[in-house]
Amino acid sequence: MIFTFSWLSYFINTYLTPTEELCLGQHIVRLLVDPLCWLLPALVVDLGYLLTLIAFKTSGSMSPSTGPTITSRQGARCIQIGDCKTTFLVSQTDTGGLYCMVEHDLPAGFPGPPPHAHQVTTHTFYIVEGSVTIVVDGRIIEATAGTSVYIPAGSVHGFSNPGQAHARMVEIDTPGSFQDYFEALGQEFPAGEPIDQGRMVQLQQQYDFRAAN
């Protein structure tokens, strides 16, 4: 028991952000004090969150680069996801899995992903050029160049570019293993192929996604 709490304390102090600590604490308290939690559906949710969090955080704990990593936008690796170009500015390998940073070049009329939430992953969006419509927990944000939006784990969100001009948006994701999702999208929807929302949902189920109700 002492070992378990010592390990959990180490895990929290080493891997988690304050927001994730709060969310994890809520799940642990419910497991300890709420008798209804031990009903199967609730138990699956709480234990599932804890195990998913541990898996995402520890699997991303690769050794970071020993020195600074300098990447120019022109020289960075790019992939095409349908009509959207995604540029890897900082990879999960660079940061030891702590985060990754990409830039999306969103064409006019880009529908974006369907509304969803993450158990572990957080996003920070920064609009570099143009305007992007970002929806967070029902709030519609018309984010123009120079605007940043932070989306904590658990918030239902989505983004799109319904306008008539292209837009560029930087996205920072923690943990960095979310990069694997972009890699999978690039394989599923290569250049020029329209993004099918049904196929995207199926793919998302393999990663840290929860479809909005």
TORKOL-4160 file (C-alpha; in steps of 0.2 Angstrom, whole numbers, padded with zeros to 4 digits, m for minus):
213
<pt num="1" X="0000" Y="0000" Z="0000"/>
<pt num="2" X="0014" Y="0012" Z="0005"/>
<pt num="3" X="0023" Y="0008" Z="m0012"/>
<pt num="4" X="0007" Y="0011" Z="m0021"/>
<pt num="5" X="0004" Y="0028" Z="m0014"/>
<pt num="6" X="0023" Y="0032" Z="m0016"/>
<pt num="7" X="0022" Y="0028" Z="m0034"/>
<pt num="8" X="0006" Y="0037" Z="m0037"/>
<pt num="9" X="0014" Y="0053" Z="m0029"/>
<pt num="10" X="0029" Y="0051" Z="m0040"/>
<pt num="11" X="0018" Y="0049" Z="m0055"/>
<pt num="12" X="0008" Y="0065" Z="m0051"/>
<pt num="13" X="0023" Y="0076" Z="m0047"/>
<pt num="14" X="0033" Y="0070" Z="m0063"/>
<pt num="15" X="0020" Y="0069" Z="m0076"/>
<pt num="16" X="0004" Y="0079" Z="m0073"/>
<pt num="17" X="m0001" Y="0097" Z="m0075"/>
<pt num="18" X="m0011" Y="0105" Z="m0061"/>
<pt num="19" X="m0027" Y="0103" Z="m0072"/>
<pt num="20" X="m0024" Y="0084" Z="m0074"/>
<pt num="21" X="m0020" Y="0083" Z="m0055"/>
<pt num="22" X="m0037" Y="0090" Z="m0051"/>
<pt num="23" X="m0046" Y="0079" Z="m0063"/>
<pt num="24" X="m0036" Y="0063" Z="m0057"/>
<pt num="25" X="m0040" Y="0068" Z="m0039"/>
<pt num="26" X="m0059" Y="0068" Z="m0043"/>
<pt num="27" X="m0058" Y="0051" Z="m0050"/>
<pt num="28" X="m0048" Y="0044" Z="m0036"/>
<pt num="29" X="m0059" Y="0051" Z="m0023"/>
<pt num="30" X="m0075" Y="0044" Z="m0031"/>
<pt num="31" X="m0066" Y="0027" Z="m0032"/>
<pt num="32" X="m0063" Y="0028" Z="m0013"/>
<pt num="33" X="m0079" Y="0036" Z="m0006"/>
<pt num="34" X="m0093" Y="0033" Z="m0018"/>
<pt num="35" X="m0101" Y="0016" Z="m0016"/>
<pt num="36" X="m0111" Y="0018" Z="m0032"/>
<pt num="37" X="m0094" Y="0020" Z="m0041"/>
<pt num="38" X="m0091" Y="0001" Z="m0040"/>
<pt num="39" X="m0106" Y="m0002" Z="m0051"/>
<pt num="40" X="m0098" Y="m0008" Z="m0067"/>
<pt num="41" X="m0101" Y="0007" Z="m0079"/>
<pt num="42" X="m0095" Y="0020" Z="m0067"/>
<pt num="43" X="m0080" Y="0009" Z="m0062"/>
<pt num="44" X="m0075" Y="0007" Z="m0080"/>
<pt num="45" X="m0075" Y="0026" Z="m0082"/>
<pt num="46" X="m0065" Y="0030" Z="m0067"/>
<pt num="47" X="m0052" Y="0016" Z="m0068"/>
<pt num="48" X="m0052" Y="0018" Z="m0087"/>
<pt num="49" X="m0047" Y="0037" Z="m0085"/>
<pt num="50" X="m0033" Y="0032" Z="m0073"/>
<pt num="51" X="m0026" Y="0018" Z="m0084"/>
<pt num="52" X="m0027" Y="0029" Z="m0099"/>
<pt num="53" X="m0018" Y="0043" Z="m0091"/>
<pt num="54" X="m0004" Y="0032" Z="m0085"/>
<pt num="55" X="m0002" Y="0024" Z="m0102"/>
<pt num="56" X="m0002" Y="0041" Z="m0111"/>
<pt num="57" X="0010" Y="0049" Z="m0099"/>
<pt num="58" X="0022" Y="0035" Z="m0097"/>
<pt num="59" X="0023" Y="0029" Z="m0115"/>
<pt num="60" X="0028" Y="0047" Z="m0120"/>
<pt num="61" X="0042" Y="0048" Z="m0107"/>
<pt num="62" X="0056" Y="0045" Z="m0120"/>
<pt num="63" X="0072" Y="0054" Z="m0118"/>
<pt num="64" X="0071" Y="0072" Z="m0125"/>
<pt num="65" X="0085" Y="0079" Z="m0136"/>
<pt num="66" X="0101" Y="0083" Z="m0126"/>
<pt num="67" X="0102" Y="0100" Z="m0134"/>
<pt num="68" X="0091" Y="0113" Z="m0142"/>
<pt num="69" X="0081" Y="0109" Z="m0157"/>
<pt num="70" X="0080" Y="0122" Z="m0170"/>
<pt num="71" X="0067" Y="0120" Z="m0184"/>
<pt num="72" X="0062" Y="0132" Z="m0198"/>
<pt num="73" X="0045" Y="0131" Z="m0205"/>
<pt num="74" X="0052" Y="0129" Z="m0222"/>
<pt num="75" X="0063" Y="0115" Z="m0217"/>
<pt num="76" X="0051" Y="0106" Z="m0206"/>
<pt num="77" X="0043" Y="0089" Z="m0211"/>
<pt num="78" X="0025" Y="0091" Z="m0218"/>
<pt num="79" X="0011" Y="0079" Z="m0221"/>
<pt num="80" X="m0005" Y="0081" Z="m0231"/>
<pt num="81" X="m0021" Y="0077" Z="m0222"/>
<pt num="82" X="m0034" Y="0078" Z="m0236"/>
<pt num="83" X="m0034" Y="0097" Z="m0241"/>
<pt num="84" X="m0025" Y="0102" Z="m0224"/>
<pt num="85" X="m0006" Y="0103" Z="m0223"/>
<pt num="86" X="0001" Y="0099" Z="m0206"/>
<pt num="87" X="0019" Y="0104" Z="m0202"/>
<pt num="88" X="0028" Y="0097" Z="m0187"/>
<pt num="89" X="0038" Y="0111" Z="m0179"/>
<pt num="90" X="0042" Y="0102" Z="m0163"/>
<pt num="91" X="0040" Y="0083" Z="m0162"/>
<pt num="92" X="0037" Y="0072" Z="m0147"/>
<pt num="93" X="0054" Y="0065" Z="m0149"/>
<pt num="94" X="0062" Y="0083" Z="m0147"/>
<pt num="95" X="0053" Y="0085" Z="m0130"/>
<pt num="96" X="0054" Y="0067" Z="m0123"/>
<pt num="97" X="0035" Y="0065" Z="m0125"/>
<pt num="98" X="0030" Y="0081" Z="m0115"/>
<pt num="99" X="0022" Y="0089" Z="m0130"/>
<pt num="100" X="0022" Y="0092" Z="m0149"/>
<pt num="101" X="0019" Y="0107" Z="m0159"/>
<pt num="102" X="0012" Y="0108" Z="m0176"/>
<pt num="103" X="0005" Y="0121" Z="m0189"/>
<pt num="104" X="m0011" Y="0117" Z="m0199"/>
<pt num="105" X="m0013" Y="0126" Z="m0215"/>
<pt num="106" X="m0032" Y="0126" Z="m0216"/>
<pt num="107" X="m0040" Y="0129" Z="m0233"/>
<pt num="108" X="m0056" Y="0139" Z="m0235"/>
<pt num="109" X="m0071" Y="0129" Z="m0231"/>
<pt num="110" X="m0061" Y="0116" Z="m0220"/>
<pt num="111" X="m0074" Y="0107" Z="m0209"/>
<pt num="112" X="m0062" Y="0101" Z="m0196"/>
<pt num="113" X="m0065" Y="0087" Z="m0184"/>
<pt num="114" X="m0082" Y="0083" Z="m0177"/>
<pt num="115" X="m0085" Y="0089" Z="m0159"/>
<pt num="116" X="m0075" Y="0078" Z="m0146"/>
<pt num="117" X="m0066" Y="0078" Z="m0130"/>
<pt num="118" X="m0050" Y="0070" Z="m0123"/>
<pt num="119" X="m0047" Y="0062" Z="m0107"/>
<pt num="120" X="m0029" Y="0066" Z="m0106"/>
<pt num="121" X="m0024" Y="0077" Z="m0120"/>
<pt num="122" X="m0024" Y="0096" Z="m0119"/>
<pt num="123" X="m0023" Y="0109" Z="m0134"/>
<pt num="124" X="m0017" Y="0126" Z="m0136"/>
<pt num="125" X="m0022" Y="0134" Z="m0152"/>
<pt num="126" X="m0013" Y="0150" Z="m0159"/>
<pt num="127" X="m0020" Y="0158" Z="m0175"/>
<pt num="128" X="m0006" Y="0164" Z="m0186"/>
<pt num="129" X="m0016" Y="0170" Z="m0201"/>
<pt num="130" X="m0034" Y="0172" Z="m0206"/>
<pt num="131" X="m0048" Y="0167" Z="m0195"/>
<pt num="132" X="m0053" Y="0150" Z="m0187"/>
<pt num="133" X="m0070" Y="0145" Z="m0179"/>
<pt num="134" X="m0066" Y="0136" Z="m0162"/>
<pt num="135" X="m0080" Y="0129" Z="m0152"/>
<pt num="136" X="m0077" Y="0125" Z="m0134"/>
<pt num="137" X="m0091" Y="0118" Z="m0123"/>
<pt num="138" X="m0104" Y="0126" Z="m0133"/>
<pt num="139" X="m0095" Y="0143" Z="m0134"/>
<pt num="140" X="m0091" Y="0149" Z="m0152"/>
<pt num="141" X="m0075" Y="0158" Z="m0153"/>
<pt num="142" X="m0071" Y="0167" Z="m0170"/>
<pt num="143" X="m0052" Y="0167" Z="m0167"/>
<pt num="144" X="m0042" Y="0179" Z="m0178"/>
<pt num="145" X="m0023" Y="0181" Z="m0181"/>
<pt num="146" X="m0015" Y="0184" Z="m0164"/>
<pt num="147" X="m0028" Y="0174" Z="m0154"/>
<pt num="148" X="m0024" Y="0159" Z="m0143"/>
<pt num="149" X="m0036" Y="0147" Z="m0135"/>
<pt num="150" X="m0032" Y="0134" Z="m0122"/>
<pt num="151" X="m0043" Y="0119" Z="m0121"/>
<pt num="152" X="m0041" Y="0108" Z="m0106"/>
<pt num="153" X="m0044" Y="0089" Z="m0105"/>
<pt num="154" X="m0062" Y="0085" Z="m0104"/>
<pt num="155" X="m0069" Y="0100" Z="m0114"/>
<pt num="156" X="m0079" Y="0096" Z="m0129"/>
<pt num="157" X="m0072" Y="0106" Z="m0144"/>
<pt num="158" X="m0069" Y="0107" Z="m0162"/>
<pt num="159" X="m0063" Y="0119" Z="m0175"/>
<pt num="160" X="m0066" Y="0124" Z="m0193"/>
<pt num="161" X="m0062" Y="0137" Z="m0206"/>
<pt num="162" X="m0079" Y="0141" Z="m0214"/>
<pt num="163" X="m0073" Y="0157" Z="m0222"/>
<pt num="164" X="m0067" Y="0160" Z="m0240"/>
<pt num="165" X="m0048" Y="0162" Z="m0236"/>
<pt num="166" X="m0036" Y="0150" Z="m0230"/>
<pt num="167" X="m0030" Y="0151" Z="m0212"/>
<pt num="168" X="m0014" Y="0145" Z="m0202"/>
<pt num="169" X="m0015" Y="0139" Z="m0184"/>
<pt num="170" X="m0002" Y="0132" Z="m0173"/>
<pt num="171" X="m0007" Y="0118" Z="m0161"/>
<pt num="172" X="0002" Y="0113" Z="m0145"/>
<pt num="173" X="m0003" Y="0096" Z="m0138"/>
<pt num="174" X="0001" Y="0088" Z="m0122"/>
<pt num="175" X="0006" Y="0074" Z="m0120"/>
<pt num="176" X="0017" Y="0073" Z="m0136"/>
<pt num="177" X="0010" Y="0056" Z="m0141"/>
<pt num="178" X="m0005" Y="0065" Z="m0149"/>
<pt num="179" X="0007" Y="0067" Z="m0164"/>
<pt num="180" X="0003" Y="0049" Z="m0168"/>
<pt num="181" X="m0015" Y="0054" Z="m0172"/>
<pt num="182" X="m0009" Y="0066" Z="m0185"/>
<pt num="183" X="0003" Y="0053" Z="m0193"/>
<pt num="184" X="m0012" Y="0041" Z="m0194"/>
<pt num="185" X="m0023" Y="0054" Z="m0202"/>
<pt num="186" X="m0010" Y="0057" Z="m0215"/>
<pt num="187" X="m0010" Y="0039" Z="m0220"/>
<pt num="188" X="m0029" Y="0037" Z="m0219"/>
<pt num="189" X="m0032" Y="0053" Z="m0229"/>
<pt num="190" X="m0018" Y="0057" Z="m0241"/>
<pt num="191" X="m0016" Y="0073" Z="m0252"/>
<pt num="192" X="m0032" Y="0077" Z="m0261"/>
<pt num="193" X="m0043" Y="0064" Z="m0253"/>
<pt num="194" X="m0058" Y="0072" Z="m0245"/>
<pt num="195" X="m0060" Y="0069" Z="m0226"/>
<pt num="196" X="m0074" Y="0057" Z="m0223"/>
<pt num="197" X="m0081" Y="0061" Z="m0205"/>
<pt num="198" X="m0087" Y="0043" Z="m0202"/>
<pt num="199" X="m0070" Y="0036" Z="m0206"/>
<pt num="200" X="m0062" Y="0049" Z="m0195"/>
<pt num="201" X="m0073" Y="0045" Z="m0180"/>
<pt num="202" X="m0067" Y="0026" Z="m0182"/>
<pt num="203" X="m0049" Y="0032" Z="m0182"/>
<pt num="204" X="m0051" Y="0043" Z="m0167"/>
<pt num="205" X="m0058" Y="0028" Z="m0157"/>
<pt num="206" X="m0040" Y="0022" Z="m0157"/>
<pt num="207" X="m0033" Y="0037" Z="m0149"/>
<pt num="208" X="m0038" Y="0048" Z="m0134"/>
<pt num="209" X="m0055" Y="0054" Z="m0141"/>
<pt num="210" X="m0072" Y="0054" Z="m0134"/>
<pt num="211" X="m0086" Y="0058" Z="m0146"/>
<pt num="212" X="m0098" Y="0072" Z="m0140"/>
<pt num="213" X="m0115" Y="0066" Z="m0136"/>
